[in-house]
Structure formats: structure tokens, C-alpha cells
Amino acid sequence: MFLLRSEMEKKRKHAIHMIETKKNAAIHELTTKHAAKYKAIMTYYAEITNTNLDIIRQLKDDLADARKDDNHLRRELRNEADKNAAKKGPYDEAIARCKKLEVDALKHKKIKDEFVSVNEKIEKCKKEYLELEWEFEVKSQQIKYMEKEKAALF
């Protein structure tokens, strides 16, 4: 019985050893699989993180370039506005002068029209004056003639 017991003990120990070996092999296999999957996941998320960091760097560079371009364009716009203002001042003065000259031209035309009208009145008055003068001369000659007749009659 002692032999049987020791043999059974050996079988039991062998069975336990086999089970533990299987268990350790399964644990080792699962650990290896999990390590590989964990490494794959780590690589996947590391790639995503690196990609995102690259995108962030690229966007920061793009933003910096856009800001530089914006500042450059704002400076150019300010310079163009200054040039425009420098040119607009004389232009506005010329426009104001043109308007003043147009007003002066209208005044001149009005004065010229009045001048023509007054000259026409003067011509008309001259004609009337000459007519009246001629009539006066005729009448004065008639009076002289009448006075001579009167004197001849008396």
C-alpha cells in the first residue's frame, strides 16, 4: 500500500505538475498575446498622438504664417490708405475748387445775362432817345417855322 500510495502521490504530483505546466503555459500564452495586443494598442495610440501632435505643430505653423501674412497685409493696407489719403486731399481740394468754379461760372452767366439784358435796355433807350431827339428837333424846327410865320403875319 505504501508503494501504491507513493505511486498515486507521484501520479498526483505529476498531474498537478502537468496542470501547473498547462496553467503556466496558458498564462504565458495569454500574457504574450496580451503583451502583443497591448503593444499594438500602445503603437496605435502613440501613432495617433504623434499624428495629432504633428497636426497641432503644422496648424501652429500655419497660424503663425497666417498671422505674419495678416500683419503684412494690414501694414500694406495702412500704407495704401495713407497713400490714398495723401492723394485724396488734393483730389478733394480740386473737387471743391471745381464746385466753386461752377458756382462762379453760374454767377458769371447770370451777370452776363443781366449785362446783355441791360445792354438791350440801353439800346432800346438810345433808340427812344434818338427818336425823341429827332422828334424834338422836328418840333423845334416846326416852332421856329411857326414863329417866323407868326412874325411875318404880324
DSSP file (Angstrom, degrees, kcal/mol; ACC not computed):
  #  RESIDUE AA STRUCTURE BP1 BP2  ACC     N-H-->O    O-->H-N    N-H-->O    O-->H-N    TCO  KAPPA ALPHA  PHI   PSI    X-CA   Y-CA   Z-CA
    1    1 A M     >        0   0    0      0, 0.0     4,-3.5     0, 0.0     5,-0.2   0.000 360.0 360.0 360.0 -34.9    0.0    0.0    0.0
    2    2 A F  H  >  +     0   0    0      2,-0.2     4,-2.6     1,-0.2     5,-0.2   0.897 360.0  47.9 -62.1 -39.0    2.8    2.3    0.7
    3    3 A L  H  > S+     0   0    0      2,-0.2     4,-3.0     1,-0.2    -1,-0.2   0.908 112.7  48.5 -67.1 -42.2    4.0    1.7   -2.9
    4    4 A L  H  > S+     0   0    0      1,-0.2     4,-3.1     2,-0.2     5,-0.2   0.927 112.6  48.3 -62.6 -44.0    0.6    2.3   -4.2
    5    5 A R  H  X S+     0   0    0     -4,-3.5     4,-2.6     2,-0.2    -2,-0.2   0.928 113.6  46.0 -64.9 -43.2    0.3    5.4   -2.1
    6    6 A S  H  X S+     0   0    0     -4,-2.6     4,-2.4     2,-0.2    -1,-0.2   0.878 114.1  49.2 -68.5 -35.8    3.7    6.7   -3.3
    7    7 A E  H  X S+     0   0    0     -4,-3.0     4,-2.8     2,-0.2    -2,-0.2   0.920 113.5  45.7 -67.7 -41.8    2.8    5.9   -6.9
    8    8 A M  H  X S+     0   0    0     -4,-3.1     4,-3.1     2,-0.2    -2,-0.2   0.868 111.9  52.8 -65.5 -36.6   -0.5    7.6   -6.5
    9    9 A E  H  X S+     0   0    0     -4,-2.6     4,-3.0    -5,-0.2    -2,-0.2   0.917 110.3  47.4 -65.8 -41.0    1.3   10.5   -4.9
   10   10 A K  H  X S+     0   0    0     -4,-2.4     4,-3.4     2,-0.2    -2,-0.2   0.918 113.3  48.0 -64.7 -44.1    3.7   10.6   -7.9
   11   11 A K  H  X S+     0   0    0     -4,-2.8     4,-3.6     2,-0.2     5,-0.2   0.926 113.7  47.5 -61.5 -43.5    0.8   10.5  -10.3
   12   12 A R  H  X S+     0   0    0     -4,-3.1     4,-3.3     2,-0.2    -2,-0.2   0.937 114.6  45.7 -62.3 -45.5   -1.0   13.2   -8.4
   13   13 A K  H  X S+     0   0    0     -4,-3.0     4,-3.2     2,-0.2    -2,-0.2   0.907 114.8  48.5 -64.3 -40.2    2.2   15.3   -8.3
   14   14 A H  H  X S+     0   0    0     -4,-3.4     4,-2.9     2,-0.2    -2,-0.2   0.927 113.2  47.1 -64.3 -43.2    2.7   14.6  -12.0
   15   15 A A  H  X S+     0   0    0     -4,-3.6     4,-3.2     2,-0.2    -2,-0.2   0.922 114.6  46.8 -62.4 -43.7   -0.9   15.5  -12.7
   16   16 A I  H  X S+     0   0    0     -4,-3.3     4,-3.3     2,-0.2     5,-0.2   0.922 113.1  49.6 -63.7 -42.0   -0.5   18.7  -10.6
   17   17 A H  H  X S+     0   0    0     -4,-3.2     4,-2.7     2,-0.2    -2,-0.2   0.909 112.9  46.8 -63.3 -41.3    2.8   19.4  -12.4
   18   18 A M  H  X S+     0   0    0     -4,-2.9     4,-3.3     2,-0.2     5,-0.2   0.925 114.0  47.6 -64.0 -45.2    1.1   18.9  -15.8
   19   19 A I  H  X S+     0   0    0     -4,-3.2     4,-3.4     2,-0.2    -2,-0.2   0.937 114.6  46.2 -62.9 -44.2   -1.8   21.1  -14.8
   20   20 A E  H  X S+     0   0    0     -4,-3.3     4,-3.7     2,-0.2     5,-0.2   0.897 113.0  49.9 -65.0 -39.3    0.5   23.8  -13.4
   21   21 A T  H  X S+     0   0    0     -4,-2.7     4,-3.0     2,-0.2    -2,-0.2   0.934 114.1  44.9 -62.9 -46.0    2.7   23.5  -16.6
   22   22 A K  H  X S+     0   0    0     -4,-3.3     4,-3.3     2,-0.2    -2,-0.2   0.927 115.6  48.3 -60.5 -44.2   -0.5   23.8  -18.7
   23   23 A K  H  X S+     0   0    0     -4,-3.4     4,-3.4    -5,-0.2    -2,-0.2   0.944 114.0  45.0 -61.7 -47.7   -1.6   26.7  -16.5
   24   24 A N  H  X S+     0   0    0     -4,-3.7     4,-3.3     2,-0.2    -1,-0.2   0.891 114.3  49.8 -63.7 -38.5    1.8   28.4  -16.7
   25   25 A A  H  X S+     0   0    0     -4,-3.0     4,-3.1    -5,-0.2    -2,-0.2   0.926 113.4  46.0 -64.9 -43.1    1.8   27.8  -20.5
   26   26 A A  H  X S+     0   0    0     -4,-3.3     4,-3.3     2,-0.2     5,-0.2   0.924 115.0  47.1 -63.6 -43.9   -1.7   29.2  -20.8
   27   27 A I  H  X S+     0   0    0     -4,-3.4     4,-3.2     2,-0.2    -2,-0.2   0.937 114.4  46.9 -61.9 -45.0   -0.7   32.2  -18.5
   28   28 A H  H  X S+     0   0    0     -4,-3.3     4,-2.6     2,-0.2    -2,-0.2   0.915 114.3  47.6 -62.6 -42.6    2.5   32.7  -20.6
   29   29 A E  H  X S+     0   0    0     -4,-3.1     4,-2.9     2,-0.2    -2,-0.2   0.934 115.1  45.1 -63.5 -47.2    0.5   32.4  -23.8
   30   30 A L  H  X S+     0   0    0     -4,-3.3     4,-3.5     2,-0.2     5,-0.3   0.911 113.6  50.3 -63.0 -42.0   -2.2   34.9  -22.6
   31   31 A T  H  X S+     0   0    0     -4,-3.2     4,-2.8    -5,-0.2    -2,-0.2   0.919 112.5  47.0 -62.4 -42.7    0.5   37.2  -21.2
   32   32 A T  H  X S+     0   0    0     -4,-2.6     4,-2.7    -5,-0.2    -2,-0.2   0.935 114.8  46.0 -63.5 -46.7    2.3   37.1  -24.6
   33   33 A K  H  X S+     0   0    0     -4,-2.9     4,-3.0     2,-0.2     5,-0.2   0.936 116.0  45.8 -60.3 -47.0   -1.0   37.7  -26.5
   34   34 A H  H  X S+     0   0    0     -4,-3.5     4,-3.4     1,-0.2     5,-0.2   0.893 112.2  51.2 -65.0 -38.5   -2.0   40.5  -24.1
   35   35 A A  H  X S+     0   0    0     -4,-2.8     4,-2.8    -5,-0.3    -1,-0.2   0.922 112.3  46.7 -63.4 -42.4    1.5   42.0  -24.3
   36   36 A A  H  X S+     0   0    0     -4,-2.7     4,-2.6     2,-0.2    -2,-0.2   0.930 116.2  44.2 -64.6 -45.2    1.3   41.9  -28.1
   37   37 A K  H  X S+     0   0    0     -4,-3.0     4,-3.0     2,-0.2    -2,-0.2   0.909 114.4  50.1 -65.4 -40.3   -2.1   43.4  -28.2
   38   38 A Y  H  X S+     0   0    0     -4,-3.4     4,-3.0    -5,-0.2    -2,-0.2   0.911 111.7  48.4 -62.8 -42.0   -1.1   45.9  -25.5
   39   39 A K  H  X S+     0   0    0     -4,-2.8     4,-2.7     2,-0.2    -2,-0.2   0.903 112.2  49.1 -64.4 -40.7    2.0   46.8  -27.7
   40   40 A A  H  X S+     0   0    0     -4,-2.6     4,-2.8     2,-0.2    -2,-0.2   0.915 113.5  46.6 -62.9 -43.8   -0.3   47.1  -30.8
   41   41 A I  H  X S+     0   0    0     -4,-3.0     4,-2.9     2,-0.2     5,-0.3   0.929 112.9  49.3 -64.8 -43.5   -2.7   49.4  -28.8
   42   42 A M  H  X S+     0   0    0     -4,-3.0     4,-2.5     1,-0.2    -2,-0.2   0.917 113.1  47.3 -60.7 -43.2    0.2   51.4  -27.5
   43   43 A T  H  X S+     0   0    0     -4,-2.7     4,-2.7     2,-0.2    -2,-0.2   0.918 112.2  50.4 -63.4 -43.6    1.7   51.7  -31.0
   44   44 A Y  H  X S+     0   0    0     -4,-2.8     4,-2.4     1,-0.2    -2,-0.2   0.947 115.9  40.4 -59.8 -50.9   -1.8   52.7  -32.4
   45   45 A Y  H  X S+     0   0    0     -4,-2.9     4,-2.9     2,-0.2    -1,-0.2   0.831 113.5  54.5 -71.5 -30.3   -2.4   55.4  -29.8
   46   46 A A  H  X S+     0   0    0     -4,-2.5     4,-3.2    -5,-0.3    -1,-0.2   0.917 109.8  47.7 -66.0 -41.3    1.2   56.5  -30.0
   47   47 A E  H  X S+     0   0    0     -4,-2.7     4,-3.2     2,-0.2     5,-0.2   0.922 113.2  47.9 -62.6 -44.2    0.8   57.0  -33.8
   48   48 A I  H  X S+     0   0    0     -4,-2.4     4,-3.1     2,-0.2    -2,-0.2   0.936 113.8  47.4 -61.2 -45.1   -2.4   58.8  -33.2
   49   49 A T  H  X S+     0   0    0     -4,-2.9     4,-2.9     2,-0.2    -2,-0.2   0.937 114.6  45.7 -62.4 -46.5   -0.8   61.0  -30.6
   50   50 A N  H  X S+     0   0    0     -4,-3.2     4,-2.8     2,-0.2    -2,-0.2   0.912 113.8  49.5 -63.2 -41.4    2.2   61.7  -32.8
   51   51 A T  H  X S+     0   0    0     -4,-3.2     4,-2.9    -5,-0.2    -2,-0.2   0.935 112.6  47.3 -61.3 -45.6    0.0   62.4  -35.7
   52   52 A N  H  X S+     0   0    0     -4,-3.1     4,-2.9     2,-0.2    -2,-0.2   0.912 112.2  49.7 -63.3 -41.5   -2.1   64.8  -33.6
   53   53 A L  H  X S+     0   0    0     -4,-2.9     4,-2.9     2,-0.2    -1,-0.2   0.909 111.8  48.9 -63.7 -40.1    1.0   66.5  -32.3
   54   54 A D  H  X S+     0   0    0     -4,-2.8     4,-2.9     2,-0.2    -2,-0.2   0.922 112.2  48.3 -62.8 -42.9    2.3   66.8  -35.9
   55   55 A I  H  X S+     0   0    0     -4,-2.9     4,-3.0     2,-0.2    -2,-0.2   0.917 112.0  49.4 -62.6 -42.3   -1.1   68.3  -37.0
   56   56 A I  H  X S+     0   0    0     -4,-2.9     4,-2.6     2,-0.2    -2,-0.2   0.931 112.7  47.2 -63.1 -44.9   -1.0   70.7  -34.0
   57   57 A R  H  X S+     0   0    0     -4,-2.9     4,-2.8     2,-0.2    -2,-0.2   0.932 113.7  48.2 -60.5 -45.1    2.5   71.8  -34.9
   58   58 A Q  H  X S+     0   0    0     -4,-2.9     4,-3.0     1,-0.2    -2,-0.2   0.917 112.5  48.0 -61.7 -44.0    1.5   72.2  -38.5
   59   59 A L  H  X S+     0   0    0     -4,-3.0     4,-2.8     2,-0.2    -1,-0.2   0.880 111.0  51.2 -65.9 -36.8   -1.6   74.2  -37.6
   60   60 A K  H  X S+     0   0    0     -4,-2.6     4,-2.9     2,-0.2    -2,-0.2   0.926 112.1  46.8 -63.9 -43.2    0.5   76.3  -35.2
   61   61 A D  H  X S+     0   0    0     -4,-2.8     4,-2.9     2,-0.2    -2,-0.2   0.923 113.4  48.5 -63.2 -43.1    3.0   77.0  -38.0
   62   62 A D  H  X S+     0   0    0     -4,-3.0     4,-2.9     2,-0.2    -2,-0.2   0.909 112.2  49.1 -61.8 -41.6    0.1   77.7  -40.4
   63   63 A L  H  X S+     0   0    0     -4,-2.8     4,-2.7     2,-0.2    -2,-0.2   0.919 111.3  49.1 -64.5 -43.3   -1.4   80.1  -37.8
   64   64 A A  H  X S+     0   0    0     -4,-2.9     4,-2.6     2,-0.2    -2,-0.2   0.932 113.6  46.8 -61.6 -44.3    1.9   81.8  -37.3
   65   65 A D  H  X S+     0   0    0     -4,-2.9     4,-3.0     1,-0.2    -2,-0.2   0.914 112.2  50.3 -62.6 -42.1    2.3   82.2  -41.1
   66   66 A A  H  X S+     0   0    0     -4,-2.9     4,-2.8     2,-0.2    -2,-0.2   0.898 110.9  49.2 -63.9 -39.2   -1.3   83.4  -41.4
   67   67 A R  H  X S+     0   0    0     -4,-2.7     4,-3.1     2,-0.2     5,-0.2   0.918 111.5  48.9 -65.6 -42.3   -0.6   86.0  -38.7
   68   68 A K  H  X S+     0   0    0     -4,-2.6     4,-2.8     2,-0.2    -2,-0.2   0.946 114.1  45.8 -60.7 -46.9    2.5   87.1  -40.4
   69   69 A D  H  X S+     0   0    0     -4,-3.0     4,-3.1     2,-0.2    -2,-0.2   0.909 113.1  50.5 -61.1 -41.6    0.7   87.4  -43.7
   70   70 A D  H  X S+     0   0    0     -4,-2.8     4,-2.8     2,-0.2    -2,-0.2   0.930 111.9  46.6 -63.1 -45.3   -2.2   89.2  -41.9
   71   71 A N  H  X S+     0   0    0     -4,-3.1     4,-2.5     2,-0.2    -2,-0.2   0.913 113.8  49.2 -63.0 -41.2    0.2   91.7  -40.3
   72   72 A H  H  X S+     0   0    0     -4,-2.8     4,-2.6    -5,-0.2    -2,-0.2   0.933 113.0  46.5 -62.0 -45.8    1.9   92.2  -43.6
   73   73 A L  H  X S+     0   0    0     -4,-3.1     4,-2.8     2,-0.2    -2,-0.2   0.877 111.2  52.1 -66.0 -36.5   -1.4   92.8  -45.4
   74   74 A R  H  X S+     0   0    0     -4,-2.8     4,-2.8    -5,-0.2    -1,-0.2   0.921 110.1  48.9 -64.6 -41.6   -2.5   95.1  -42.6
   75   75 A R  H  X S+     0   0    0     -4,-2.5     4,-2.8     2,-0.2    -2,-0.2   0.932 113.0  47.4 -61.6 -44.7    0.7   97.1  -43.0
   76   76 A E  H  X S+     0   0    0     -4,-2.6     4,-3.0     2,-0.2    -2,-0.2   0.912 111.9  50.3 -61.8 -41.8    0.2   97.2  -46.8
   77   77 A L  H  X S+     0   0    0     -4,-2.8     4,-2.7     2,-0.2    -2,-0.2   0.918 111.3  48.5 -62.4 -42.8   -3.4   98.3  -46.3
   78   78 A R  H  X S+     0   0    0     -4,-2.8     4,-2.6     2,-0.2    -2,-0.2   0.921 112.6  48.4 -62.8 -43.3   -2.4  101.0  -43.9
   79   79 A N  H  X S+     0   0    0     -4,-2.8     4,-2.8     2,-0.2    -2,-0.2   0.925 113.0  47.5 -62.4 -43.9    0.3  102.2  -46.3
   80   80 A E  H  X S+     0   0    0     -4,-3.0     4,-3.0     2,-0.2    -2,-0.2   0.895 111.2  51.4 -63.5 -39.2   -2.2  102.2  -49.2
   81   81 A A  H  X S+     0   0    0     -4,-2.7     4,-2.8     2,-0.2    -2,-0.2   0.909 111.0  48.3 -64.3 -40.5   -4.7  104.0  -47.0
   82   82 A D  H  X S+     0   0    0     -4,-2.6     4,-2.6     2,-0.2    -2,-0.2   0.927 113.2  47.0 -64.3 -44.0   -2.0  106.6  -46.2
   83   83 A K  H  X S+     0   0    0     -4,-2.8     4,-2.2     2,-0.2     5,-0.2   0.922 113.0  49.8 -61.7 -42.3   -1.1  107.0  -49.9
   84   84 A N  H  X S+     0   0    0     -4,-3.0     4,-2.9     1,-0.2    -2,-0.2   0.917 111.1  48.7 -61.5 -43.7   -4.9  107.2  -50.7
   85   85 A A  H  X S+     0   0    0     -4,-2.8     4,-1.9     1,-0.2    -1,-0.2   0.899 110.0  52.1 -63.7 -39.0   -5.3  109.9  -48.1
   86   86 A A  H  < S+     0   0    0     -4,-2.6    -1,-0.2     1,-0.2    -2,-0.2   0.875 117.7  38.1 -64.5 -35.9   -2.3  111.8  -49.5
   87   87 A K  H  X S+     0   0    0     -4,-2.2     4,-1.5    -5,-0.2    -2,-0.2   0.784 112.1  57.9 -83.3 -27.8   -3.8  111.6  -53.0
   88   88 A K  H  X S+     0   0    0     -4,-2.9     4,-3.6    -5,-0.2     5,-0.3   0.839  96.0  64.1 -73.5 -32.0   -7.3  112.2  -51.8
   89   89 A G  H  X S+     0   0    0     -4,-1.9     4,-2.4     2,-0.2    -1,-0.2   0.965 108.6  38.1 -56.6 -56.9   -6.5  115.5  -50.1
   90   90 A P  H  > S+     0   0    0      0, 0.0     4,-2.8     0, 0.0    -1,-0.2   0.870 116.1  54.9 -62.6 -34.4   -5.6  117.3  -53.3
   91   91 A Y  H  X S+     0   0    0     -4,-1.5     4,-2.7     2,-0.2    -2,-0.2   0.944 109.4  46.0 -62.6 -46.7   -8.4  115.5  -55.2
   92   92 A D  H  X S+     0   0    0     -4,-3.6     4,-2.8     1,-0.2    -1,-0.2   0.894 112.7  51.1 -62.7 -38.8  -10.9  116.8  -52.6
   93   93 A E  H  X S+     0   0    0     -4,-2.4     4,-2.8    -5,-0.3    -1,-0.2   0.920 110.6  48.6 -63.4 -41.8   -9.4  120.2  -52.9
   94   94 A A  H  X S+     0   0    0     -4,-2.8     4,-2.7     2,-0.2    -2,-0.2   0.902 111.4  49.9 -64.3 -40.5   -9.7  120.0  -56.7
   95   95 A I  H  X S+     0   0    0     -4,-2.7     4,-2.6     2,-0.2    -2,-0.2   0.931 112.3  47.4 -62.3 -45.3  -13.3  118.9  -56.4
   96   96 A A  H  X S+     0   0    0     -4,-2.8     4,-2.6     1,-0.2    -2,-0.2   0.912 112.6  49.5 -62.5 -41.8  -14.1  121.8  -54.0
   97   97 A R  H  X S+     0   0    0     -4,-2.8     4,-2.9     2,-0.2    -1,-0.2   0.908 110.3  50.9 -63.6 -40.8  -12.3  124.2  -56.4
   98   98 A C  H  X S+     0   0    0     -4,-2.7     4,-2.7     2,-0.2    -2,-0.2   0.920 110.7  48.5 -61.8 -43.4  -14.3  122.8  -59.3
   99   99 A K  H  X S+     0   0    0     -4,-2.6     4,-2.5     2,-0.2    -2,-0.2   0.917 112.3  48.7 -62.9 -41.8  -17.6  123.2  -57.4
  100  100 A K  H  X S+     0   0    0     -4,-2.6     4,-3.0     1,-0.2    -2,-0.2   0.917 112.1  48.9 -63.5 -41.7  -16.6  126.8  -56.5
  101  101 A L  H  X S+     0   0    0     -4,-2.9     4,-2.8     2,-0.2    -2,-0.2   0.873 109.5  52.3 -66.2 -35.8  -15.7  127.5  -60.2
  102  102 A E  H  X S+     0   0    0     -4,-2.7     4,-2.5     2,-0.2    -2,-0.2   0.923 111.4  46.8 -63.6 -42.6  -19.0  126.0  -61.3
  103  103 A V  H  X S+     0   0    0     -4,-2.5     4,-2.5     2,-0.2    -2,-0.2   0.931 113.6  48.4 -63.1 -44.3  -20.8  128.4  -58.8
  104  104 A D  H  X S+     0   0    0     -4,-3.0     4,-3.0     1,-0.2    -2,-0.2   0.892 109.9  52.4 -62.3 -38.3  -18.7  131.2  -60.1
  105  105 A A  H  X S+     0   0    0     -4,-2.8     4,-2.9     2,-0.2    -2,-0.2   0.908 109.4  49.0 -64.1 -41.1  -19.5  130.3  -63.7
  106  106 A L  H  X S+     0   0    0     -4,-2.5     4,-2.6     2,-0.2    -2,-0.2   0.918 112.9  47.3 -63.1 -41.8  -23.2  130.3  -62.8
  107  107 A K  H  X S+     0   0    0     -4,-2.5     4,-2.9     2,-0.2    -2,-0.2   0.925 112.8  49.5 -63.2 -43.5  -22.8  133.7  -61.2
  108  108 A H  H  X S+     0   0    0     -4,-3.0     4,-3.2     2,-0.2    -2,-0.2   0.914 111.2  48.9 -61.1 -43.8  -20.8  134.9  -64.2
  109  109 A K  H  X S+     0   0    0     -4,-2.9     4,-3.1     2,-0.2    -1,-0.2   0.918 111.9  49.4 -62.0 -42.4  -23.5  133.6  -66.6
  110  110 A K  H  X S+     0   0    0     -4,-2.6     4,-2.5     2,-0.2    -2,-0.2   0.931 113.8  45.3 -62.5 -44.3  -26.2  135.3  -64.5
  111  111 A I  H  X S+     0   0    0     -4,-2.9     4,-2.8     2,-0.2    -2,-0.2   0.907 113.1  50.9 -64.7 -41.0  -24.2  138.6  -64.6
  112  112 A K  H  X S+     0   0    0     -4,-3.2     4,-2.9     2,-0.2    -2,-0.2   0.921 110.3  49.0 -62.8 -43.4  -23.6  138.2  -68.3
  113  113 A D  H  X S+     0   0    0     -4,-3.1     4,-2.7     1,-0.2    -2,-0.2   0.918 112.8  47.8 -61.3 -41.9  -27.3  137.6  -68.9
  114  114 A E  H  X S+     0   0    0     -4,-2.5     4,-3.1     2,-0.2    -2,-0.2   0.902 110.9  52.1 -64.0 -39.0  -28.1  140.7  -66.8
  115  115 A F  H  X S+     0   0    0     -4,-2.8     4,-2.9     2,-0.2    -2,-0.2   0.927 110.9  46.6 -61.4 -45.8  -25.4  142.6  -68.8
  116  116 A V  H  X S+     0   0    0     -4,-2.9     4,-2.6     2,-0.2    -2,-0.2   0.930 113.9  49.0 -61.5 -44.6  -27.0  141.5  -72.1
  117  117 A S  H  X S+     0   0    0     -4,-2.7     4,-2.2     2,-0.2    -2,-0.2   0.920 113.1  46.2 -61.8 -43.7  -30.4  142.5  -70.8
  118  118 A V  H  X S+     0   0    0     -4,-3.1     4,-2.9     2,-0.2    -1,-0.2   0.896 111.5  52.2 -66.5 -39.9  -29.2  145.9  -69.6
  119  119 A N  H  X S+     0   0    0     -4,-2.9     4,-2.9     2,-0.2    -2,-0.2   0.908 109.0  50.4 -62.4 -40.2  -27.4  146.5  -72.9
  120  120 A E  H  X S+     0   0    0     -4,-2.6     4,-2.6     2,-0.2    -2,-0.2   0.920 111.6  48.0 -62.0 -42.1  -30.6  145.7  -74.7
  121  121 A K  H  X S+     0   0    0     -4,-2.2     4,-3.1     2,-0.2    -2,-0.2   0.910 111.6  50.3 -64.1 -40.4  -32.4  148.2  -72.5
  122  122 A I  H  X S+     0   0    0     -4,-2.9     4,-3.2     2,-0.2    -2,-0.2   0.932 111.4  48.0 -62.7 -45.2  -29.7  150.7  -73.1
  123  123 A E  H  X S+     0   0    0     -4,-2.9     4,-2.7     2,-0.2    -2,-0.2   0.916 113.0  48.6 -60.2 -42.4  -30.0  150.2  -76.9
  124  124 A K  H  X S+     0   0    0     -4,-2.6     4,-2.7     2,-0.2    -2,-0.2   0.927 113.2  46.9 -63.3 -43.7  -33.8  150.5  -76.6
  125  125 A C  H  X S+     0   0    0     -4,-3.1     4,-3.3     2,-0.2    -2,-0.2   0.895 111.1  52.3 -64.9 -38.8  -33.4  153.7  -74.5
  126  126 A K  H  X S+     0   0    0     -4,-3.2     4,-3.4     2,-0.2     5,-0.2   0.927 110.4  47.9 -61.3 -44.3  -30.9  155.0  -77.0
  127  127 A K  H  X S+     0   0    0     -4,-2.7     4,-2.9     2,-0.2    -2,-0.2   0.938 114.1  46.3 -61.5 -45.2  -33.3  154.4  -79.9
  128  128 A E  H  X S+     0   0    0     -4,-2.7     4,-3.4     2,-0.2    -2,-0.2   0.914 113.7  50.0 -62.1 -40.9  -36.1  156.1  -77.9
  129  129 A Y  H  X S+     0   0    0     -4,-3.3     4,-3.2     2,-0.2    -2,-0.2   0.931 112.5  45.8 -62.8 -46.0  -33.7  158.9  -77.1
  130  130 A L  H  X S+     0   0    0     -4,-3.4     4,-2.8     2,-0.2    -1,-0.2   0.904 114.7  48.5 -63.8 -40.2  -32.7  159.4  -80.7
  131  131 A E  H  X S+     0   0    0     -4,-2.9     4,-3.1    -5,-0.2    -2,-0.2   0.940 114.6  44.8 -63.1 -46.1  -36.3  159.2  -81.7
  132  132 A L  H  X S+     0   0    0     -4,-3.4     4,-3.0     2,-0.2    -2,-0.2   0.895 113.6  50.7 -65.5 -37.9  -37.3  161.7  -79.1
  133  133 A E  H  X S+     0   0    0     -4,-3.2     4,-2.8     2,-0.2    -2,-0.2   0.912 111.7  47.5 -64.2 -41.8  -34.4  163.9  -80.0
  134  134 A W  H  X S+     0   0    0     -4,-2.8     4,-2.9     2,-0.2    -2,-0.2   0.930 113.3  47.9 -64.5 -44.1  -35.4  163.7  -83.7
  135  135 A E  H  X S+     0   0    0     -4,-3.1     4,-3.3     2,-0.2    -2,-0.2   0.905 111.7  50.9 -61.9 -39.7  -39.0  164.5  -82.7
  136  136 A F  H  X S+     0   0    0     -4,-3.0     4,-3.4     2,-0.2    -2,-0.2   0.920 111.1  48.0 -61.6 -43.6  -37.7  167.4  -80.6
  137  137 A E  H  X S+     0   0    0     -4,-2.8     4,-2.5     2,-0.2    -2,-0.2   0.924 113.5  47.4 -62.8 -43.8  -35.6  168.7  -83.5
  138  138 A V  H  X S+     0   0    0     -4,-2.9     4,-2.6     2,-0.2    -2,-0.2   0.944 115.2  45.8 -61.1 -46.8  -38.6  168.4  -85.8
  139  139 A K  H  X S+     0   0    0     -4,-3.3     4,-2.8     1,-0.2    -2,-0.2   0.901 112.3  50.4 -65.4 -39.7  -40.9  170.1  -83.3
  140  140 A S  H  X S+     0   0    0     -4,-3.4     4,-2.4     2,-0.2    -1,-0.2   0.895 111.8  48.1 -66.9 -35.9  -38.3  172.8  -82.6
  141  141 A Q  H  X S+     0   0    0     -4,-2.5     4,-2.9     2,-0.2    -2,-0.2   0.891 111.8  50.5 -67.3 -37.5  -37.9  173.4  -86.4
  142  142 A Q  H  X S+     0   0    0     -4,-2.6     4,-3.0     2,-0.2    -2,-0.2   0.913 110.5  49.3 -64.7 -40.1  -41.7  173.5  -86.6
  143  143 A I  H  X S+     0   0    0     -4,-2.8     4,-2.9     2,-0.2    -2,-0.2   0.924 112.5  47.5 -64.6 -42.1  -41.8  176.0  -83.8
  144  144 A K  H  X S+     0   0    0     -4,-2.4     4,-2.5     2,-0.2    -2,-0.2   0.920 113.4  48.0 -63.1 -43.5  -39.2  178.2  -85.5
  145  145 A Y  H  X S+     0   0    0     -4,-2.9     4,-2.4     1,-0.2    -2,-0.2   0.922 113.6  47.4 -63.0 -42.1  -41.1  177.9  -88.7
  146  146 A M  H  X S+     0   0    0     -4,-3.0     4,-3.0     1,-0.2    -2,-0.2   0.882 110.7  51.6 -65.9 -38.3  -44.3  178.8  -86.9
  147  147 A E  H  X S+     0   0    0     -4,-2.9     4,-3.1     2,-0.2    -1,-0.2   0.892 109.7  49.8 -67.1 -37.9  -42.6  181.7  -85.1
  148  148 A K  H  X S+     0   0    0     -4,-2.5     4,-2.6     2,-0.2    -2,-0.2   0.928 113.0  46.4 -65.1 -43.1  -41.3  183.0  -88.5
  149  149 A E  H  X S+     0   0    0     -4,-2.4     4,-2.5     2,-0.2    -2,-0.2   0.920 113.5  49.5 -62.5 -42.8  -44.8  182.7  -89.9
  150  150 A K  H  X S+     0   0    0     -4,-3.0     4,-2.3     1,-0.2    -2,-0.2   0.928 113.1  46.0 -61.5 -46.2  -46.2  184.4  -86.8
  151  151 A A  H  < S+     0   0    0     -4,-3.1    -1,-0.2     1,-0.2    -2,-0.2   0.874 113.2  49.9 -66.1 -35.5  -43.7  187.2  -87.1
  152  152 A A  H  < S+     0   0    0     -4,-2.6    -2,-0.2     1,-0.2    -1,-0.2   0.858 110.8  50.3 -71.7 -33.7  -44.4  187.5  -90.8
  153  153 A L  H  <        0   0    0     -4,-2.5    -2,-0.2     1,-0.2    -1,-0.2   0.878 360.0 360.0 -72.3 -38.2  -48.1  187.7  -90.2
  154  154 A F     <        0   0    0     -4,-2.3    -1,-0.2    -5,-0.2    -2,-0.2   0.499 360.0 360.0 -83.2 360.0  -47.8  190.4  -87.6
